Amino acid sequence: MAKLLFAGTHGVEDPTKAGLVFLATKGGKEAGHDVAVALLGDGTILMDQTIRDSVLPVGIPPLKDLFQFVIDNKIPVYV
């Protein structure tokens, strides 16, 4: 099992890139790895639930669903 830290630097200005970090985190967790997320720069705005719930990436699940996976699995989020 690997330890993986996924860093997100995008916020509402690029919803797809903002969602990718959480999609990768979900995939890592489902594959059995020890995962965590670090939000930097514009990505820190995603900690606000109202903003997070409005982010709709293209081609992947809404950010609110991906973030809920992080919460449900007690994955650390560093800001």
PyMOL Python script that loads the backbone (N, CA, C, O; Angstrom):
from pymol import cmd

cmd.read_pdbstr("""\
ATOM      1  N   MET A   1       0.847  -1.177   0.000  1.00  0.00           N
ATOM      2  CA  MET A   1       0.000   0.000   0.000  1.00  0.00           C
ATOM      3  C   MET A   1       0.889   1.236   0.000  1.00  0.00           C
ATOM      4  O   MET A   1       1.786   1.368   0.834  1.00  0.00           O
ATOM      5  N   ALA A   2       0.637   2.131  -0.932  1.00  0.00           N
ATOM      6  CA  ALA A   2       1.397   3.375  -1.046  1.00  0.00           C
ATOM      7  C   ALA A   2       0.712   4.487  -0.258  1.00  0.00           C
ATOM      8  O   ALA A   2      -0.494   4.436  -0.012  1.00  0.00           O
ATOM      9  N   LYS A   3       1.483   5.480   0.130  1.00  0.00           N
ATOM     10  CA  LYS A   3       0.935   6.696   0.723  1.00  0.00           C
ATOM     11  C   LYS A   3       0.938   7.755  -0.364  1.00  0.00           C
ATOM     12  O   LYS A   3       1.988   8.078  -0.919  1.00  0.00           O
ATOM     13  N   LEU A   4      -0.241   8.299  -0.670  1.00  0.00           N
ATOM     14  CA  LEU A   4      -0.378   9.248  -1.765  1.00  0.00           C
ATOM     15  C   LEU A   4      -0.959  10.562  -1.257  1.00  0.00           C
ATOM     16  O   LEU A   4      -1.938  10.573  -0.510  1.00  0.00           O
ATOM     17  N   LEU A   5      -0.346  11.671  -1.671  1.00  0.00           N
ATOM     18  CA  LEU A   5      -0.857  13.005  -1.374  1.00  0.00           C
ATOM     19  C   LEU A   5      -1.215  13.651  -2.701  1.00  0.00           C
ATOM     20  O   LEU A   5      -0.356  13.828  -3.564  1.00  0.00           O
ATOM     21  N   PHE A   6      -2.479  13.999  -2.862  1.00  0.00           N
ATOM     22  CA  PHE A   6      -2.946  14.645  -4.087  1.00  0.00           C
ATOM     23  C   PHE A   6      -3.092  16.135  -3.817  1.00  0.00           C
ATOM     24  O   PHE A   6      -3.784  16.535  -2.881  1.00  0.00           O
ATOM     25  N   ALA A   7      -2.437  16.962  -4.637  1.00  0.00           N
ATOM     26  CA  ALA A   7      -2.452  18.409  -4.455  1.00  0.00           C
ATOM     27  C   ALA A   7      -3.373  19.055  -5.470  1.00  0.00           C
ATOM     28  O   ALA A   7      -3.263  18.806  -6.671  1.00  0.00           O
ATOM     29  N   GLY A   8      -4.285  19.888  -4.981  1.00  0.00           N
ATOM     30  CA  GLY A   8      -5.214  20.615  -5.845  1.00  0.00           C
ATOM     31  C   GLY A   8      -4.964  22.099  -5.759  1.00  0.00           C
ATOM     32  O   GLY A   8      -4.953  22.675  -4.671  1.00  0.00           O
ATOM     33  N   THR A   9      -4.763  22.724  -6.914  1.00  0.00           N
ATOM     34  CA  THR A   9      -4.480  24.165  -6.947  1.00  0.00           C
ATOM     35  C   THR A   9      -5.545  24.948  -7.698  1.00  0.00           C
ATOM     36  O   THR A   9      -5.414  26.159  -7.874  1.00  0.00           O
ATOM     37  N   HIS A  10      -6.594  24.275  -8.141  1.00  0.00           N
ATOM     38  CA  HIS A  10      -7.634  24.953  -8.914  1.00  0.00           C
ATOM     39  C   HIS A  10      -8.928  25.028  -8.127  1.00  0.00           C
ATOM     40  O   HIS A  10      -9.257  24.135  -7.346  1.00  0.00           O
ATOM     41  N   GLY A  11      -9.656  26.116  -8.350  1.00  0.00           N
ATOM     42  CA  GLY A  11     -10.948  26.314  -7.696  1.00  0.00           C
ATOM     43  C   GLY A  11     -12.040  26.447  -8.731  1.00  0.00           C
ATOM     44  O   GLY A  11     -12.073  25.708  -9.714  1.00  0.00           O
ATOM     45  N   VAL A  12     -12.928  27.387  -8.509  1.00  0.00           N
ATOM     46  CA  VAL A  12     -14.095  27.551  -9.379  1.00  0.00           C
ATOM     47  C   VAL A  12     -13.737  28.035 -10.781  1.00  0.00           C
ATOM     48  O   VAL A  12     -14.550  27.919 -11.697  1.00  0.00           O
ATOM     49  N   GLU A  13     -12.533  28.575 -10.962  1.00  0.00           N
ATOM     50  CA  GLU A  13     -12.137  29.072 -12.283  1.00  0.00           C
ATOM     51  C   GLU A  13     -11.935  27.936 -13.287  1.00  0.00           C
ATOM     52  O   GLU A  13     -12.001  28.156 -14.496  1.00  0.00           O
ATOM     53  N   ASP A  14     -11.691  26.732 -12.790  1.00  0.00           N
ATOM     54  CA  ASP A  14     -11.556  25.555 -13.664  1.00  0.00           C
ATOM     55  C   ASP A  14     -12.154  24.355 -12.936  1.00  0.00           C
ATOM     56  O   ASP A  14     -11.430  23.588 -12.300  1.00  0.00           O
ATOM     57  N   PRO A  15     -13.475  24.191 -13.027  1.00  0.00           N
ATOM     58  CA  PRO A  15     -14.151  23.156 -12.247  1.00  0.00           C
ATOM     59  C   PRO A  15     -13.673  21.738 -12.538  1.00  0.00           C
ATOM     60  O   PRO A  15     -13.664  20.898 -11.639  1.00  0.00           O
ATOM     61  N   THR A  16     -13.277  21.459 -13.770  1.00  0.00           N
ATOM     62  CA  THR A  16     -12.827  20.105 -14.096  1.00  0.00           C
ATOM     63  C   THR A  16     -11.506  19.805 -13.408  1.00  0.00           C
ATOM     64  O   THR A  16     -11.350  18.734 -12.820  1.00  0.00           O
ATOM     65  N   LYS A  17     -10.563  20.718 -13.468  1.00  0.00           N
ATOM     66  CA  LYS A  17      -9.288  20.512 -12.775  1.00  0.00           C
ATOM     67  C   LYS A  17      -9.485  20.477 -11.260  1.00  0.00           C
ATOM     68  O   LYS A  17      -8.773  19.760 -10.556  1.00  0.00           O
ATOM     69  N   ALA A  18     -10.443  21.247 -10.761  1.00  0.00           N
ATOM     70  CA  ALA A  18     -10.736  21.213  -9.325  1.00  0.00           C
ATOM     71  C   ALA A  18     -11.256  19.839  -8.916  1.00  0.00           C
ATOM     72  O   ALA A  18     -10.932  19.351  -7.833  1.00  0.00           O
ATOM     73  N   GLY A  19     -12.046  19.222  -9.760  1.00  0.00           N
ATOM     74  CA  GLY A  19     -12.607  17.915  -9.447  1.00  0.00           C
ATOM     75  C   GLY A  19     -11.635  16.771  -9.618  1.00  0.00           C
ATOM     76  O   GLY A  19     -11.760  15.747  -8.947  1.00  0.00           O
ATOM     77  N   LEU A  20     -10.669  16.925 -10.504  1.00  0.00           N
ATOM     78  CA  LEU A  20      -9.746  15.827 -10.792  1.00  0.00           C
ATOM     79  C   LEU A  20      -8.957  15.370  -9.572  1.00  0.00           C
ATOM     80  O   LEU A  20      -8.706  14.176  -9.410  1.00  0.00           O
ATOM     81  N   VAL A  21      -8.570  16.296  -8.722  1.00  0.00           N
ATOM     82  CA  VAL A  21      -7.795  15.917  -7.535  1.00  0.00           C
ATOM     83  C   VAL A  21      -8.626  15.011  -6.628  1.00  0.00           C
ATOM     84  O   VAL A  21      -8.094  14.078  -6.025  1.00  0.00           O
ATOM     85  N   PHE A  22      -9.916  15.282  -6.530  1.00  0.00           N
ATOM     86  CA  PHE A  22     -10.780  14.464  -5.688  1.00  0.00           C
ATOM     87  C   PHE A  22     -11.125  13.135  -6.360  1.00  0.00           C
ATOM     88  O   PHE A  22     -11.298  12.122  -5.682  1.00  0.00           O
ATOM     89  N   LEU A  23     -11.223  13.138  -7.668  1.00  0.00           N
ATOM     90  CA  LEU A  23     -11.438  11.889  -8.397  1.00  0.00           C
ATOM     91  C   LEU A  23     -10.223  10.965  -8.242  1.00  0.00           C
ATOM     92  O   LEU A  23     -10.376   9.762  -8.030  1.00  0.00           O
ATOM     93  N   ALA A  24      -9.035  11.527  -8.347  1.00  0.00           N
ATOM     94  CA  ALA A  24      -7.806  10.741  -8.169  1.00  0.00           C
ATOM     95  C   ALA A  24      -7.699  10.224  -6.738  1.00  0.00           C
ATOM     96  O   ALA A  24      -7.273   9.091  -6.516  1.00  0.00           O
ATOM     97  N   THR A  25      -8.079  11.039  -5.783  1.00  0.00           N
ATOM     98  CA  THR A  25      -8.066  10.624  -4.383  1.00  0.00           C
ATOM     99  C   THR A  25      -9.016   9.452  -4.167  1.00  0.00           C
ATOM    100  O   THR A  25      -8.674   8.480  -3.493  1.00  0.00           O
ATOM    101  N   LYS A  26     -10.202   9.552  -4.738  1.00  0.00           N
ATOM    102  CA  LYS A  26     -11.188   8.475  -4.630  1.00  0.00           C
ATOM    103  C   LYS A  26     -10.638   7.189  -5.240  1.00  0.00           C
ATOM    104  O   LYS A  26     -10.759   6.118  -4.647  1.00  0.00           O
ATOM    105  N   GLY A  27     -10.044   7.293  -6.405  1.00  0.00           N
ATOM    106  CA  GLY A  27      -9.461   6.125  -7.056  1.00  0.00           C
ATOM    107  C   GLY A  27      -8.350   5.500  -6.236  1.00  0.00           C
ATOM    108  O   GLY A  27      -8.257   4.277  -6.131  1.00  0.00           O
ATOM    109  N   GLY A  28      -7.512   6.337  -5.657  1.00  0.00           N
ATOM    110  CA  GLY A  28      -6.428   5.830  -4.816  1.00  0.00           C
ATOM    111  C   GLY A  28      -6.947   5.097  -3.593  1.00  0.00           C
ATOM    112  O   GLY A  28      -6.438   4.037  -3.228  1.00  0.00           O
ATOM    113  N   LYS A  29      -7.957   5.667  -2.968  1.00  0.00           N
ATOM    114  CA  LYS A  29      -8.549   5.039  -1.782  1.00  0.00           C
ATOM    115  C   LYS A  29      -9.200   3.708  -2.151  1.00  0.00           C
ATOM    116  O   LYS A  29      -9.035   2.712  -1.446  1.00  0.00           O
ATOM    117  N   GLU A  30      -9.940   3.699  -3.261  1.00  0.00           N
ATOM    118  CA  GLU A  30     -10.613   2.473  -3.691  1.00  0.00           C
ATOM    119  C   GLU A  30      -9.609   1.385  -4.083  1.00  0.00           C
ATOM    120  O   GLU A  30      -9.927   0.197  -4.024  1.00  0.00           O
ATOM    121  N   ALA A  31      -8.409   1.785  -4.480  1.00  0.00           N
ATOM    122  CA  ALA A  31      -7.360   0.830  -4.830  1.00  0.00           C
ATOM    123  C   ALA A  31      -6.603   0.330  -3.594  1.00  0.00           C
ATOM    124  O   ALA A  31      -5.716  -0.517  -3.701  1.00  0.00           O
ATOM    125  N   GLY A  32      -6.965   0.867  -2.418  1.00  0.00           N
ATOM    126  CA  GLY A  32      -6.368   0.380  -1.181  1.00  0.00           C
ATOM    127  C   GLY A  32      -5.191   1.178  -0.663  1.00  0.00           C
ATOM    128  O   GLY A  32      -4.489   0.731   0.245  1.00  0.00           O
ATOM    129  N   HIS A  33      -4.964   2.358  -1.227  1.00  0.00           N
ATOM    130  CA  HIS A  33      -3.831   3.173  -0.791  1.00  0.00           C
ATOM    131  C   HIS A  33      -4.228   4.112   0.342  1.00  0.00           C
ATOM    132  O   HIS A  33      -5.407   4.405   0.541  1.00  0.00           O
ATOM    133  N   ASP A  34      -3.234   4.572   1.071  1.00  0.00           N
ATOM    134  CA  ASP A  34      -3.408   5.570   2.124  1.00  0.00           C
ATOM    135  C   ASP A  34      -3.306   6.930   1.444  1.00  0.00           C
ATOM    136  O   ASP A  34      -2.236   7.304   0.964  1.00  0.00           O
ATOM    137  N   VAL A  35      -4.419   7.677   1.399  1.00  0.00           N
ATOM    138  CA  VAL A  35      -4.459   8.912   0.614  1.00  0.00           C
ATOM    139  C   VAL A  35      -4.776  10.128   1.478  1.00  0.00           C
ATOM    140  O   VAL A  35      -5.344  10.013   2.565  1.00  0.00           O
ATOM    141  N   ALA A  36      -4.394  11.296   0.965  1.00  0.00           N
ATOM    142  CA  ALA A  36      -4.707  12.582   1.573  1.00  0.00           C
ATOM    143  C   ALA A  36      -4.773  13.618   0.456  1.00  0.00           C
ATOM    144  O   ALA A  36      -4.263  13.405  -0.643  1.00  0.00           O
ATOM    145  N   VAL A  37      -5.413  14.744   0.763  1.00  0.00           N
ATOM    146  CA  VAL A  37      -5.556  15.842  -0.200  1.00  0.00           C
ATOM    147  C   VAL A  37      -4.930  17.097   0.400  1.00  0.00           C
ATOM    148  O   VAL A  37      -5.105  17.377   1.586  1.00  0.00           O
ATOM    149  N   ALA A  38      -4.203  17.850  -0.418  1.00  0.00           N
ATOM    150  CA  ALA A  38      -3.698  19.170  -0.032  1.00  0.00           C
ATOM    151  C   ALA A  38      -4.287  20.185  -0.998  1.00  0.00           C
ATOM    152  O   ALA A  38      -4.133  20.052  -2.212  1.00  0.00           O
ATOM    153  N   LEU A  39      -4.956  21.191  -0.467  1.00  0.00           N
ATOM    154  CA  LEU A  39      -5.515  22.256  -1.298  1.00  0.00           C
ATOM    155  C   LEU A  39      -4.651  23.499  -1.134  1.00  0.00           C
ATOM    156  O   LEU A  39      -4.409  23.964  -0.020  1.00  0.00           O
ATOM    157  N   LEU A  40      -4.195  24.023  -2.256  1.00  0.00           N
ATOM    158  CA  LEU A  40      -3.279  25.159  -2.275  1.00  0.00           C
ATOM    159  C   LEU A  40      -3.837  26.260  -3.168  1.00  0.00           C
ATOM    160  O   LEU A  40      -4.613  25.980  -4.082  1.00  0.00           O
ATOM    161  N   GLY A  41      -3.458  27.494  -2.917  1.00  0.00           N
ATOM    162  CA  GLY A  41      -3.840  28.605  -3.778  1.00  0.00           C
ATOM    163  C   GLY A  41      -5.343  28.695  -3.969  1.00  0.00           C
ATOM    164  O   GLY A  41      -6.103  28.726  -3.002  1.00  0.00           O
ATOM    165  N   ASP A  42      -5.770  28.738  -5.250  1.00  0.00           N
ATOM    166  CA  ASP A  42      -7.193  28.863  -5.568  1.00  0.00           C
ATOM    167  C   ASP A  42      -8.003  27.663  -5.085  1.00  0.00           C
ATOM    168  O   ASP A  42      -9.218  27.771  -4.917  1.00  0.00           O
ATOM    169  N   GLY A  43      -7.355  26.528  -4.861  1.00  0.00           N
ATOM    170  CA  GLY A  43      -8.053  25.331  -4.402  1.00  0.00           C
ATOM    171  C   GLY A  43      -8.623  25.445  -3.001  1.00  0.00           C
ATOM    172  O   GLY A  43      -9.539  24.702  -2.647  1.00  0.00           O
ATOM    173  N   THR A  44      -8.093  26.371  -2.185  1.00  0.00           N
ATOM    174  CA  THR A  44      -8.555  26.488  -0.807  1.00  0.00           C
ATOM    175  C   THR A  44     -10.016  26.916  -0.717  1.00  0.00           C
ATOM    176  O   THR A  44     -10.684  26.629   0.276  1.00  0.00           O
ATOM    177  N   ILE A  45     -10.515  27.597  -1.742  1.00  0.00           N
ATOM    178  CA  ILE A  45     -11.905  28.059  -1.748  1.00  0.00           C
ATOM    179  C   ILE A  45     -12.877  26.888  -1.724  1.00  0.00           C
ATOM    180  O   ILE A  45     -14.038  27.053  -1.349  1.00  0.00           O
ATOM    181  N   LEU A  46     -12.411  25.705  -2.123  1.00  0.00           N
ATOM    182  CA  LEU A  46     -13.281  24.533  -2.172  1.00  0.00           C
ATOM    183  C   LEU A  46     -13.661  24.019  -0.792  1.00  0.00           C
ATOM    184  O   LEU A  46     -14.503  23.127  -0.682  1.00  0.00           O
ATOM    185  N   MET A  47     -13.068  24.551   0.251  1.00  0.00           N
ATOM    186  CA  MET A  47     -13.450  24.155   1.607  1.00  0.00           C
ATOM    187  C   MET A  47     -14.789  24.768   2.005  1.00  0.00           C
ATOM    188  O   MET A  47     -15.415  24.310   2.960  1.00  0.00           O
ATOM    189  N   ASP A  48     -15.234  25.790   1.292  1.00  0.00           N
ATOM    190  CA  ASP A  48     -16.534  26.406   1.545  1.00  0.00           C
ATOM    191  C   ASP A  48     -17.608  25.534   0.897  1.00  0.00           C
ATOM    192  O   ASP A  48     -17.618  25.364  -0.322  1.00  0.00           O
ATOM    193  N   GLN A  49     -18.507  24.983   1.705  1.00  0.00           N
ATOM    194  CA  GLN A  49     -19.491  24.032   1.188  1.00  0.00           C
ATOM    195  C   GLN A  49     -20.405  24.645   0.127  1.00  0.00           C
ATOM    196  O   GLN A  49     -20.745  23.969  -0.844  1.00  0.00           O
ATOM    197  N   THR A  50     -20.804  25.880   0.283  1.00  0.00           N
ATOM    198  CA  THR A  50     -21.683  26.516  -0.704  1.00  0.00           C
ATOM    199  C   THR A  50     -20.998  26.599  -2.056  1.00  0.00           C
ATOM    200  O   THR A  50     -21.614  26.330  -3.087  1.00  0.00           O
ATOM    201  N   ILE A  51     -19.740  26.966  -2.055  1.00  0.00           N
ATOM    202  CA  ILE A  51     -18.977  27.034  -3.306  1.00  0.00           C
ATOM    203  C   ILE A  51     -18.750  25.641  -3.861  1.00  0.00           C
ATOM    204  O   ILE A  51     -18.955  25.397  -5.050  1.00  0.00           O
ATOM    205  N   ARG A  52     -18.327  24.729  -3.000  1.00  0.00           N
ATOM    206  CA  ARG A  52     -18.045  23.354  -3.417  1.00  0.00           C
ATOM    207  C   ARG A  52     -19.268  22.696  -4.062  1.00  0.00           C
ATOM    208  O   ARG A  52     -19.138  21.972  -5.049  1.00  0.00           O
ATOM    209  N   ASP A  53     -20.442  22.948  -3.509  1.00  0.00           N
ATOM    210  CA  ASP A  53     -21.666  22.344  -4.042  1.00  0.00           C
ATOM    211  C   ASP A  53     -22.034  22.873  -5.426  1.00  0.00           C
ATOM    212  O   ASP A  53     -22.822  22.250  -6.138  1.00  0.00           O
ATOM    213  N   SER A  54     -21.471  24.014  -5.808  1.00  0.00           N
ATOM    214  CA  SER A  54     -21.796  24.599  -7.115  1.00  0.00           C
ATOM    215  C   SER A  54     -20.805  24.211  -8.210  1.00  0.00           C
ATOM    216  O   SER A  54     -21.011  24.552  -9.375  1.00  0.00           O
ATOM    217  N   VAL A  55     -19.736  23.505  -7.852  1.00  0.00           N
ATOM    218  CA  VAL A  55     -18.697  23.147  -8.823  1.00  0.00           C
ATOM    219  C   VAL A  55     -19.112  21.881  -9.573  1.00  0.00           C
ATOM    220  O   VAL A  55     -19.285  20.817  -8.979  1.00  0.00           O
ATOM    221  N   LEU A  56     -19.267  22.023 -10.900  1.00  0.00           N
ATOM    222  CA  LEU A  56     -19.696  20.910 -11.751  1.00  0.00           C
ATOM    223  C   LEU A  56     -18.641  20.631 -12.813  1.00  0.00           C
ATOM    224  O   LEU A  56     -18.660  21.246 -13.880  1.00  0.00           O
ATOM    225  N   PRO A  57     -17.720  19.707 -12.533  1.00  0.00           N
ATOM    226  CA  PRO A  57     -16.694  19.361 -13.513  1.00  0.00           C
ATOM    227  C   PRO A  57     -17.320  18.710 -14.755  1.00  0.00           C
ATOM    228  O   PRO A  57     -18.425  18.171 -14.698  1.00  0.00           O
ATOM    229  N   VAL A  58     -16.599  18.772 -15.860  1.00  0.00           N
ATOM    230  CA  VAL A  58     -17.059  18.156 -17.104  1.00  0.00           C
ATOM    231  C   VAL A  58     -16.570  16.715 -17.160  1.00  0.00           C
ATOM    232  O   VAL A  58     -15.373  16.460 -17.033  1.00  0.00           O
ATOM    233  N   GLY A  59     -17.484  15.778 -17.350  1.00  0.00           N
ATOM    234  CA  GLY A  59     -17.118  14.384 -17.559  1.00  0.00           C
ATOM    235  C   GLY A  59     -16.840  13.567 -16.311  1.00  0.00           C
ATOM    236  O   GLY A  59     -16.537  12.378 -16.413  1.00  0.00           O
ATOM    237  N   ILE A  60     -16.936  14.173 -15.140  1.00  0.00           N
ATOM    238  CA  ILE A  60     -16.745  13.446 -13.879  1.00  0.00           C
ATOM    239  C   ILE A  60     -17.858  13.869 -12.917  1.00  0.00           C
ATOM    240  O   ILE A  60     -18.544  14.859 -13.169  1.00  0.00           O
ATOM    241  N   PRO A  61     -18.045  13.129 -11.820  1.00  0.00           N
ATOM    242  CA  PRO A  61     -19.134  13.472 -10.893  1.00  0.00           C
ATOM    243  C   PRO A  61     -18.996  14.888 -10.314  1.00  0.00           C
ATOM    244  O   PRO A  61     -17.903  15.453 -10.289  1.00  0.00           O
ATOM    245  N   PRO A  62     -20.110  15.446  -9.856  1.00  0.00           N
ATOM    246  CA  PRO A  62     -20.059  16.764  -9.206  1.00  0.00           C
ATOM    247  C   PRO A  62     -19.099  16.746  -8.019  1.00  0.00           C
ATOM    248  O   PRO A  62     -18.920  15.724  -7.357  1.00  0.00           O
ATOM    249  N   LEU A  63     -18.493  17.890  -7.772  1.00  0.00           N
ATOM    250  CA  LEU A  63     -17.512  17.984  -6.692  1.00  0.00           C
ATOM    251  C   LEU A  63     -18.134  17.643  -5.343  1.00  0.00           C
ATOM    252  O   LEU A  63     -17.466  17.054  -4.493  1.00  0.00           O
ATOM    253  N   LYS A  64     -19.395  18.000  -5.130  1.00  0.00           N
ATOM    254  CA  LYS A  64     -20.012  17.698  -3.834  1.00  0.00           C
ATOM    255  C   LYS A  64     -20.042  16.195  -3.573  1.00  0.00           C
ATOM    256  O   LYS A  64     -19.893  15.771  -2.426  1.00  0.00           O
ATOM    257  N   ASP A  65     -20.232  15.385  -4.606  1.00  0.00           N
ATOM    258  CA  ASP A  65     -20.243  13.928  -4.441  1.00  0.00           C
ATOM    259  C   ASP A  65     -18.839  13.393  -4.162  1.00  0.00           C
ATOM    260  O   ASP A  65     -18.653  12.530  -3.304  1.00  0.00           O
ATOM    261  N   LEU A  66     -17.857  13.915  -4.895  1.00  0.00           N
ATOM    262  CA  LEU A  66     -16.476  13.479  -4.683  1.00  0.00           C
ATOM    263  C   LEU A  66     -15.986  13.882  -3.296  1.00  0.00           C
ATOM    264  O   LEU A  66     -15.295  13.113  -2.628  1.00  0.00           O
ATOM    265  N   PHE A  67     -16.344  15.080  -2.871  1.00  0.00           N
ATOM    266  CA  PHE A  67     -15.917  15.547  -1.551  1.00  0.00           C
ATOM    267  C   PHE A  67     -16.613  14.750  -0.449  1.00  0.00           C
ATOM    268  O   PHE A  67     -16.026  14.496   0.603  1.00  0.00           O
ATOM    269  N   GLN A  68     -17.858  14.359  -0.690  1.00  0.00           N
ATOM    270  CA  GLN A  68     -18.568  13.552   0.296  1.00  0.00           C
ATOM    271  C   GLN A  68     -17.863  12.213   0.507  1.00  0.00           C
ATOM    272  O   GLN A  68     -17.824  11.699   1.625  1.00  0.00           O
ATOM    273  N   PHE A  69     -17.307  11.650  -0.567  1.00  0.00           N
ATOM    274  CA  PHE A  69     -16.516  10.423  -0.453  1.00  0.00           C
ATOM    275  C   PHE A  69     -15.324  10.655   0.474  1.00  0.00           C
ATOM    276  O   PHE A  69     -15.001   9.801   1.300  1.00  0.00           O
ATOM    277  N   VAL A  70     -14.676  11.802   0.338  1.00  0.00           N
ATOM    278  CA  VAL A  70     -13.534  12.147   1.191  1.00  0.00           C
ATOM    279  C   VAL A  70     -13.975  12.215   2.653  1.00  0.00           C
ATOM    280  O   VAL A  70     -13.292  11.699   3.539  1.00  0.00           O
ATOM    281  N   ILE A  71     -15.105  12.846   2.894  1.00  0.00           N
ATOM    282  CA  ILE A  71     -15.628  12.964   4.267  1.00  0.00           C
ATOM    283  C   ILE A  71     -15.990  11.587   4.823  1.00  0.00           C
ATOM    284  O   ILE A  71     -15.599  11.233   5.935  1.00  0.00           O
ATOM    285  N   ASP A  72     -16.738  10.820   4.036  1.00  0.00           N
ATOM    286  CA  ASP A  72     -17.208   9.502   4.486  1.00  0.00           C
ATOM    287  C   ASP A  72     -16.048   8.553   4.810  1.00  0.00           C
ATOM    288  O   ASP A  72     -16.170   7.697   5.687  1.00  0.00           O
ATOM    289  N   ASN A  73     -14.942   8.705   4.110  1.00  0.00           N
ATOM    290  CA  ASN A  73     -13.792   7.819   4.309  1.00  0.00           C
ATOM    291  C   ASN A  73     -12.723   8.429   5.215  1.00  0.00           C
ATOM    292  O   ASN A  73     -11.634   7.877   5.369  1.00  0.00           O
ATOM    293  N   LYS A  74     -13.051   9.579   5.812  1.00  0.00           N
ATOM    294  CA  LYS A  74     -12.140  10.244   6.766  1.00  0.00           C
ATOM    295  C   LYS A  74     -10.758  10.480   6.168  1.00  0.00           C
ATOM    296  O   LYS A  74      -9.737  10.270   6.824  1.00  0.00           O
ATOM    297  N   ILE A  75     -10.744  10.917   4.919  1.00  0.00           N
ATOM    298  CA  ILE A  75      -9.504  11.225   4.234  1.00  0.00           C
ATOM    299  C   ILE A  75      -9.051  12.625   4.656  1.00  0.00           C
ATOM    300  O   ILE A  75      -9.837  13.568   4.558  1.00  0.00           O
ATOM    301  N   PRO A  76      -7.826  12.789   5.116  1.00  0.00           N
ATOM    302  CA  PRO A  76      -7.347  14.111   5.533  1.00  0.00           C
ATOM    303  C   PRO A  76      -7.307  15.104   4.368  1.00  0.00           C
ATOM    304  O   PRO A  76      -6.906  14.769   3.253  1.00  0.00           O
ATOM    305  N   VAL A  77      -7.735  16.336   4.663  1.00  0.00           N
ATOM    306  CA  VAL A  77      -7.640  17.432   3.695  1.00  0.00           C
ATOM    307  C   VAL A  77      -6.823  18.530   4.357  1.00  0.00           C
ATOM    308  O   VAL A  77      -7.227  19.087   5.378  1.00  0.00           O
ATOM    309  N   TYR A  78      -5.677  18.836   3.775  1.00  0.00           N
ATOM    310  CA  TYR A  78      -4.788  19.875   4.302  1.00  0.00           C
ATOM    311  C   TYR A  78      -4.953  21.143   3.499  1.00  0.00           C
ATOM    312  O   TYR A  78      -4.972  21.116   2.269  1.00  0.00           O
ATOM    313  N   VAL A  79      -5.074  22.264   4.206  1.00  0.00           N
ATOM    314  CA  VAL A  79      -5.257  23.561   3.545  1.00  0.00           C
ATOM    315  C   VAL A  79      -4.136  24.476   3.943  1.00  0.00           C
ATOM    316  O   VAL A  79      -4.091  25.625   3.502  1.00  0.00           O
TER     317      VAL A  79
END
""", "prot")
cmd.dss("prot")
cmd.show_as("cartoon", "prot")
cmd.util.cbc("prot")
cmd.orient("prot")
